[in-house]
Amino acid sequence: MATIQPLPAPDGSVAPLTATPAADTPPAIDPAVLAQYEMPASARRSLDRVGPIGPGEGGLAADAFGDAEGPYLETLMRRLSAPLPSRWMSILLRRALVSRVETPVGVNGADFAAERAWLLLRMGESVAARAVVQGVDTGNYTPKLYQVAMNAGLAAGDPGALCPLVEGAMLRAPARGWTMAQAMCAGLSGSPTQAGTLITAARRRNVASGVDMLLAQKVVGAGGQGRQAVTIEWDSVDQLTSWRFGLAMATGVAVPDALYRTVGVQATYWRALSPAMTIADRLPAADAAAAQGVLSSAALVDLYAAAEADDSVQSAVAATVQDLRTAYADRNAEGRMTALRSIWGKAEDAWPSYARMVLTARAAARIPPANGERDADRMVAAMLSAGLDRTAARWRGTVAKGAMAGR
């Protein structure tokens, strides 16, 4: 579908954003009629500053990009390979990209938001990318932002996010994806007859076919009064796309693991953030997302805590959940320490995965240095994985000379 960018390949390569050609100028609308539907000036958002969070919410200052020119910043973002090699670098860059910053000179504010959101998607930050594109009033959307907005909605497993944009996109950036979105949004709004008509017309014009059409029909059936029962078969599908990922997430359709291997790791992080997936399916992806910085330590702990009430989780996960509860809540420090060793792996010479460090960071911070002396390296590493550097500094006198934690 022309407006949907391909997912990054496993080697990290990704196609650049392509401008969608604008349609012919639509006929003029009676100004008196238009005025009845226009947003009042007091409610409109300026393109001079775009972003979901300000300094008071943890964002950077409005002038964070200084005097750098827009085309230069856009080139940097396009050339940056994502995901980044450092968890903390990724967290800082996400913070910069979602901040309510001033639009630099030389670029349109909507296009600059599109570039930021596109980089966030490549970093695996589907929720943040959707928030950035939604920070622009729909009347200010450009063809580039329409393109990225569709990808952001699909990455978040949220086809409903496309509905406020369909009308404008069909006029200013028409593409097959928006034609199908028009049908899906009719179904989601409780108009199955209209949706069926649009689906039939799209099929006749060969707008979509195969699993792409079936997934769209499944979204239509999920809307109010929808009665379509659609079965999705992946046997003939050899490539995962944003369209297939997003609609599968939205409708609870499991995507075979083999298809995730046809794209970059970003899709794994999108899975971790998808609320439509079961906790049992999200946990493996969540570990990877936490190690990358897409999920915080607190978010990962919350997800494991929610797994305690999920009967679908495997026994090994259930055991980890129980150990985690002990590591955080046991009254005895030695009992908490034993639980941490169980989560990390009982072999003291084996280094745990970085995700397990993130998972246990705050539990490690609750252990007095005297009780965890022989595990000092792992304890300090766990605390630092969540940025608990001041707490980790208390272990200065406990760490053995020449040990990794003291370097």
Disulfide bonds with the S-S distance in Angstrom:
Cys163-Cys185 2.18
